[in-house]
Amino acid sequence: MDVKKYFSDLEKTSGIKFHQNFHSEIENIFSIISLNKNKYLNFSIIQPENFHDFLSNFKKNELLPFMVEIQSQGIDYYCFKSDNSHSPGMISVYSDDAVVHNWANVDDFIHWLNSLQNIED
């Protein structure tokens, strides 16, 4: 899958624009995710219907989801903070009705993703 094209198309259909850092890092993020598959992690690219549902039901235009993690308790949405937010470029996890974790920038998030390689199957 061409991840950059996927999100470019998603931007066109939704009228939403991801932060500029998003496009320069998204392929790297999903490359790392594909290398870190194990039974504890269930990350997947956000599907268009989930993207649109999230925007209509949650933090409109402040959090822009790019991947989800399916868990028994529900879905965690991994989101870029939009340029409309107070912290553009930050990555947040939204679960239930709240942001449950933040990374200050893409580099911190990628560092965390790389650390997941240490989780045993």
C-alpha positions as CSV (number, residue, x, y, z in Angstrom):
1,M,0.0,0.0,0.0
2,D,1.2,3.5,-0.8
3,V,0.7,5.1,2.6
4,K,1.4,8.6,1.4
5,K,-1.2,8.4,-1.4
6,Y,-3.7,6.8,1.0
7,F,-3.5,9.8,3.4
8,S,-3.4,12.3,0.6
9,D,-6.6,10.8,-0.8
10,L,-8.1,10.8,2.7
11,E,-7.3,14.5,3.0
12,K,-9.0,15.3,-0.3
13,T,-12.2,13.4,0.5
14,S,-12.4,14.8,4.1
15,G,-11.3,18.4,3.4
16,I,-8.9,18.0,6.4
17,K,-5.2,18.7,6.2
18,F,-2.6,16.8,8.3
19,H,0.3,18.7,9.9
20,Q,3.3,19.1,7.4
21,N,5.5,16.7,9.5
22,F,2.9,13.9,9.0
23,H,3.6,13.4,5.3
24,S,7.3,13.3,5.7
25,E,7.1,10.6,8.5
26,I,4.1,8.5,7.8
27,E,5.9,5.9,5.6
28,N,8.5,5.5,8.3
29,I,5.9,5.1,11.0
30,F,4.1,2.3,9.2
31,S,7.3,0.6,8.2
32,I,8.3,0.4,11.9
33,I,4.8,-0.9,12.8
34,S,5.0,-3.6,10.2
35,L,8.3,-4.8,11.7
36,N,6.9,-4.8,15.3
37,K,4.0,-7.1,14.8
38,N,3.3,-9.4,17.8
39,K,0.4,-10.7,19.8
40,Y,0.4,-7.7,22.1
41,L,0.1,-5.1,19.4
42,N,-2.7,-4.7,17.0
43,F,-2.0,-1.5,15.1
44,S,-3.7,-0.8,11.7
45,I,-4.1,2.1,9.4
46,I,-7.3,4.0,10.0
47,Q,-10.0,3.2,7.6
48,P,-11.9,6.1,5.9
49,E,-15.2,5.3,7.7
50,N,-13.4,5.3,11.1
51,F,-11.6,8.6,10.2
52,H,-14.9,10.3,9.4
53,D,-16.7,8.9,12.4
54,F,-13.9,10.0,14.7
55,L,-14.0,13.6,13.3
56,S,-17.8,13.8,13.6
57,N,-18.0,12.3,17.1
58,F,-14.9,13.4,18.9
59,K,-12.4,16.3,18.9
60,K,-13.3,18.0,15.7
61,N,-10.3,19.2,13.7
62,E,-7.9,19.1,16.6
63,L,-7.0,15.4,16.6
64,L,-6.5,13.7,13.2
65,P,-6.4,9.9,13.5
66,F,-3.9,8.0,11.4
67,M,-4.0,4.6,13.0
68,V,-5.9,2.5,15.5
69,E,-5.1,-0.2,18.0
70,I,-7.9,-2.6,18.6
71,Q,-8.1,-3.8,22.2
72,S,-10.7,-5.9,24.1
73,Q,-11.8,-2.7,25.9
74,G,-12.2,-0.7,22.7
75,I,-10.3,1.2,20.1
76,D,-7.4,3.5,20.7
77,Y,-6.9,6.2,18.1
78,Y,-3.4,7.5,17.4
79,C,-3.7,11.0,16.2
80,F,-1.6,13.9,15.0
81,K,-2.6,17.2,16.6
82,S,-3.7,19.5,13.8
83,D,-2.4,23.0,13.0
84,N,-5.6,24.2,14.6
85,S,-4.5,22.8,18.0
86,H,-2.2,24.4,20.6
87,S,0.5,21.8,19.9
88,P,0.6,21.1,16.1
89,G,2.8,18.0,15.3
90,M,2.3,16.4,18.7
91,I,1.0,12.8,18.6
92,S,-1.8,11.7,21.0
93,V,-3.6,8.6,21.9
94,Y,-7.4,9.1,22.3
95,S,-9.3,6.4,24.1
96,D,-12.9,6.4,25.3
97,D,-13.4,10.1,26.0
98,A,-10.0,11.4,26.7
99,V,-6.4,11.8,25.5
100,V,-4.5,9.1,27.4
101,H,-1.0,9.7,26.2
102,N,1.0,12.3,24.3
103,W,4.4,12.4,22.5
104,A,5.8,15.9,21.9
105,N,6.8,15.1,18.3
106,V,7.2,12.4,15.7
107,D,10.7,11.6,16.8
108,D,9.5,10.7,20.3
109,F,6.7,8.6,18.9
110,I,9.1,6.7,16.6
111,H,11.5,6.1,19.5
112,W,8.5,4.6,21.4
113,L,7.6,2.4,18.4
114,N,11.1,1.2,18.1
115,S,11.1,0.3,21.8
116,L,8.2,-2.1,21.2
117,Q,10.6,-4.5,19.5
118,N,11.6,-5.5,23.1
119,I,8.1,-6.9,23.8
120,E,8.3,-10.7,23.8
121,D,5.7,-12.7,21.9
